[in-house]
Amino acid sequence: MNSAAPNWTTSAKGTDREAMARMSSKLVLESPASETQITADMSGYPARDESESLFEQVAWLYVFCREKLFRDDTDRISAALWPGGAPPEGTRMIELGCGPGFYACRFARRFAQLSVIGVDRSDRQLIWARDRAQSLGLANCHFERVNVLDIPCDESHFDVLIASRLFTVLPEREQAIAEMHRVLRPGGRCFIAEPRHAFRASVPLVAMWMLARATQFHNGYREPRKAVTLAGAEFRQLFATQPWRECKYWQDGRYQYALCEKA
């Protein structure tokens, strides 16, 4: 799964950092559409193509949201995946849609015995992720540009898999679940966290669309204009498409969770 790092210039990353540094903690945005206007069906997604990505054009804004606005489920994930307290030596973990490497780096730092890889489609998000891992001195954490629907590894390769907020921007949900099941070893576990309320979950996308439209002439991006969320029954049914040994589901405030073990 190794590949050469993308050839981004230092000035591009520097521009991102300067923009994030100027970001006020009191970010004021236009209100997204009301919650009743935001549905949890596929109509929220644009056609899947090779259009430009908001995660490339305004990468720093998503990094800010991940760092300052999203819930940190590190402890919750750890307790669910390893009830005994720690993973065995050599455990392989993959984070799908890792963005700037928030969880991948946290787990690699917490558990030195882990071998962690984060995958994402955005080159610029991966620049942030690699920079984070390097600054923390994490030799056990790596990042690759990978399509989460077609992970280039053998079956049963990973022991644990995590993904957070992946389905808010990814319409091919069943295909993603099938790929998760494929890459996990028998007895391997996946932990999935998804927001429940589209109105609040849409704030990052609305902000990214607004900024991109204000600063770019291009108006076609592959991400939806607002987050697409799943009702509880839809969320549970999604995992029923694969022959898991066991799945547990629960909700906590604005998020819902699934913990599934492969037979």
C-alpha positions as CSV (number, residue, x, y, z in Angstrom):
1,M,0.0,0.0,0.0
2,N,3.0,2.2,-0.1
3,S,3.2,5.0,-2.7
4,A,5.2,8.1,-3.2
5,A,4.0,11.2,-1.4
6,P,2.2,13.7,-3.6
7,N,4.3,16.5,-4.9
8,W,2.6,19.5,-3.1
9,T,4.7,22.6,-2.8
10,T,5.7,24.0,0.5
11,S,4.0,27.3,-0.4
12,A,0.6,25.5,-0.8
13,K,0.9,23.9,2.6
14,G,2.0,27.2,4.0
15,T,-1.0,29.0,2.6
16,D,-3.2,26.4,4.3
17,R,-1.5,26.9,7.6
18,E,-1.7,30.7,7.4
19,A,-5.4,30.5,6.6
20,M,-6.1,28.2,9.5
21,A,-4.1,30.4,11.9
22,R,-6.4,33.3,10.9
23,M,-9.5,31.2,11.6
24,S,-11.5,32.8,14.4
25,S,-12.9,30.6,17.1
26,K,-16.1,32.4,16.6
27,L,-16.7,31.4,13.0
28,V,-19.9,32.9,11.7
29,L,-21.7,31.1,8.9
30,E,-24.8,31.4,6.9
31,S,-27.4,29.1,8.5
32,P,-27.7,25.9,6.5
33,A,-31.2,24.8,5.3
34,S,-33.6,23.9,8.0
35,E,-33.5,20.3,9.3
36,T,-36.8,19.6,7.7
37,Q,-35.3,20.5,4.3
38,I,-32.4,18.0,4.7
39,T,-33.3,14.5,3.8
40,A,-31.5,11.2,4.4
41,D,-31.9,9.9,1.0
42,M,-29.5,9.7,-2.0
43,S,-30.7,12.9,-3.5
44,G,-28.3,14.9,-1.4
45,Y,-25.3,13.6,-3.4
46,P,-24.0,14.9,-6.7
47,A,-23.1,12.6,-9.5
48,R,-19.9,10.7,-8.6
49,D,-17.2,12.0,-11.0
50,E,-13.7,13.4,-11.0
51,S,-14.8,17.0,-10.2
52,E,-12.7,18.9,-7.9
53,S,-13.0,18.3,-4.2
54,L,-13.7,20.7,-1.4
55,F,-11.3,18.8,0.7
56,E,-8.6,19.9,-1.7
57,Q,-9.7,23.5,-2.3
58,V,-10.3,24.5,1.3
59,A,-8.4,21.8,3.2
60,W,-7.6,24.0,6.1
61,L,-11.2,24.6,6.9
62,Y,-12.0,20.9,7.2
63,V,-9.0,20.5,9.4
64,F,-10.3,23.2,11.7
65,C,-13.7,21.5,11.9
66,R,-12.1,18.2,12.7
67,E,-9.9,19.7,15.4
68,K,-12.4,22.1,17.0
69,L,-16.0,21.1,16.2
70,F,-16.3,17.3,15.8
71,R,-16.6,14.9,18.7
72,D,-13.5,13.2,19.9
73,D,-14.4,9.5,20.3
74,T,-10.9,8.2,20.9
75,D,-11.7,6.7,24.4
76,R,-15.0,5.3,23.2
77,I,-13.4,3.6,20.2
78,S,-10.6,2.2,22.3
79,A,-13.0,0.7,24.9
80,A,-15.2,-0.8,22.3
81,L,-12.3,-2.4,20.2
82,W,-10.2,-3.5,23.2
83,P,-12.3,-4.1,26.3
84,G,-9.3,-5.6,27.9
85,G,-7.5,-2.3,27.8
86,A,-4.9,-2.6,25.0
87,P,-4.5,-4.2,21.6
88,P,-2.1,-7.1,21.2
89,E,1.4,-6.5,19.8
90,G,1.3,-6.2,16.0
91,T,-2.3,-5.3,15.7
92,R,-3.1,-3.8,12.3
93,M,-5.5,-0.9,12.2
94,I,-6.9,1.0,9.2
95,E,-8.9,4.3,9.3
96,L,-11.1,4.9,6.3
97,G,-11.6,8.5,5.2
98,C,-8.9,9.6,7.7
99,G,-8.8,13.3,6.5
100,P,-6.0,15.0,8.5
101,G,-5.2,11.9,10.4
102,F,-6.9,12.8,13.7
103,Y,-7.8,9.2,14.9
104,A,-5.0,7.4,13.1
105,C,-2.4,9.5,14.9
106,R,-4.1,9.4,18.3
107,F,-4.2,5.6,18.3
108,A,-0.7,5.2,17.0
109,R,0.5,7.5,19.8
110,R,-1.5,5.9,22.5
111,F,-0.6,2.3,21.5
112,A,3.0,1.9,20.2
113,Q,2.2,-1.8,19.4
114,L,-0.3,-0.8,16.7
115,S,0.5,-0.6,13.1
116,V,-1.8,2.1,11.8
117,I,-2.6,3.2,8.2
118,G,-5.0,6.0,7.3
119,V,-6.5,6.2,3.9
120,D,-8.2,9.1,2.1
121,R,-9.0,10.3,-1.4
122,S,-7.7,13.9,-0.7
123,D,-4.1,14.6,-1.3
124,R,-4.1,17.7,0.7
125,Q,-5.8,16.2,3.7
126,L,-3.0,13.5,3.6
127,I,-0.4,16.2,3.6
128,W,-1.8,17.4,6.9
129,A,-2.0,13.8,8.2
130,R,1.6,13.0,7.3
131,D,2.8,16.2,8.8
132,R,1.0,15.5,12.0
133,A,2.5,12.0,12.2
134,Q,6.0,13.3,11.5
135,S,5.7,16.1,14.1
136,L,4.6,13.5,16.7
137,G,7.4,11.1,15.7
138,L,5.0,8.3,14.9
139,A,7.0,5.6,13.1
140,N,4.0,3.2,13.4
141,C,1.5,5.5,11.5
142,H,1.3,5.9,7.7
143,F,-1.0,7.5,5.2
144,E,-1.9,6.6,1.6
145,R,-4.2,8.0,-1.1
146,V,-6.7,5.1,-1.5
147,N,-10.3,4.7,-2.7
148,V,-12.1,3.3,0.3
149,L,-14.3,1.3,-2.1
150,D,-11.3,-0.6,-3.5
151,I,-8.6,-1.0,-0.8
152,P,-5.4,-2.5,-2.4
153,C,-4.7,-5.2,0.1
154,D,-5.5,-8.9,0.5
155,E,-8.6,-10.2,2.2
156,S,-8.4,-10.5,6.0
157,H,-5.5,-8.1,6.2
158,F,-6.6,-5.9,9.1
159,D,-7.4,-6.6,12.7
160,V,-9.5,-3.5,13.4
161,L,-11.0,-0.8,11.2
162,I,-12.5,2.6,12.1
163,A,-14.4,5.3,10.2
164,S,-16.1,8.5,11.4
165,R,-18.5,10.6,9.4
166,L,-17.6,8.7,6.2
167,F,-21.2,8.2,5.0
168,T,-22.1,11.9,5.2
169,V,-20.2,12.4,1.9
170,L,-20.0,8.8,0.5
171,P,-23.1,7.5,-1.3
172,E,-21.8,4.0,-2.0
173,R,-22.5,2.9,1.5
174,E,-23.2,-0.8,0.9
175,Q,-20.1,-1.1,-1.3
176,A,-18.0,0.5,1.5
177,I,-19.4,-1.9,4.1
178,A,-18.6,-4.9,1.8
179,E,-15.0,-3.6,1.5
180,M,-14.7,-3.2,5.2
181,H,-15.9,-6.8,5.7
182,R,-13.4,-8.0,3.0
183,V,-10.3,-6.5,4.5
184,L,-11.0,-7.5,8.1
185,R,-9.6,-10.8,9.4
186,P,-12.1,-13.3,10.9
187,G,-12.7,-12.0,14.4
188,G,-11.7,-8.5,13.4
189,R,-13.8,-5.6,14.4
190,C,-14.9,-2.4,12.8
191,F,-16.1,0.7,14.7
192,I,-18.3,3.2,12.7
193,A,-19.4,6.6,14.0
194,E,-22.0,8.7,12.1
195,P,-23.8,11.9,13.0
196,R,-27.6,11.6,13.4
197,H,-28.7,15.1,12.6
198,A,-28.1,16.5,9.2
199,F,-28.6,20.1,10.1
200,R,-25.6,20.2,12.5
201,A,-23.6,17.7,10.5
202,S,-23.9,20.0,7.4
203,V,-22.1,23.0,9.0
204,P,-18.6,22.0,7.7
205,L,-19.9,21.3,4.2
206,V,-21.9,24.5,4.1
207,A,-18.9,26.5,5.3
208,M,-16.6,24.8,2.7
209,W,-19.0,25.5,-0.1
210,M,-19.4,29.1,0.9
211,L,-15.6,29.7,1.1
212,A,-14.9,27.8,-2.1
213,R,-17.5,29.9,-4.0
214,A,-16.2,33.1,-2.5
215,T,-12.6,32.4,-3.5
216,Q,-12.8,30.2,-6.6
217,F,-14.3,30.6,-10.0
218,H,-15.0,26.9,-10.2
219,N,-18.4,25.9,-9.0
220,G,-18.5,22.1,-9.4
221,Y,-17.4,20.0,-6.5
222,R,-18.0,16.3,-6.0
223,E,-19.2,16.6,-2.3
224,P,-22.8,17.2,-1.5
225,R,-23.9,20.7,-0.4
226,K,-25.2,19.3,2.9
227,A,-24.5,16.2,4.9
228,V,-26.6,13.1,4.3
229,T,-27.4,11.2,7.5
230,L,-29.1,7.9,8.2
231,A,-32.0,7.2,10.5
232,G,-31.4,4.6,13.1
233,A,-33.2,1.8,11.2
234,E,-31.3,2.6,8.0
235,F,-28.0,2.7,9.8
236,R,-28.6,-0.8,11.2
237,Q,-29.9,-2.2,7.9
238,L,-26.7,-1.1,6.2
239,F,-24.6,-3.5,8.2
240,A,-27.1,-6.3,7.7
241,T,-25.8,-6.5,4.1
242,Q,-22.8,-8.4,5.3
243,P,-22.5,-11.7,7.3
244,W,-21.1,-10.3,10.5
245,R,-20.9,-12.6,13.5
246,E,-22.2,-9.8,15.7
247,C,-23.2,-6.2,15.5
248,K,-24.0,-3.8,18.3
249,Y,-25.6,-0.4,17.7
250,W,-26.2,2.5,20.0
251,Q,-26.7,6.3,20.1
252,D,-25.2,9.0,22.2
253,G,-26.5,12.5,21.6
254,R,-25.7,13.7,18.1
255,Y,-24.0,10.4,17.0
256,Q,-24.8,6.8,16.4
257,Y,-22.4,3.9,16.5
258,A,-21.9,0.4,15.1
259,L,-19.4,-2.2,16.4
260,C,-19.3,-5.2,14.2
261,E,-17.2,-8.4,14.4
262,K,-16.4,-10.5,11.3
263,A,-17.3,-14.2,11.5
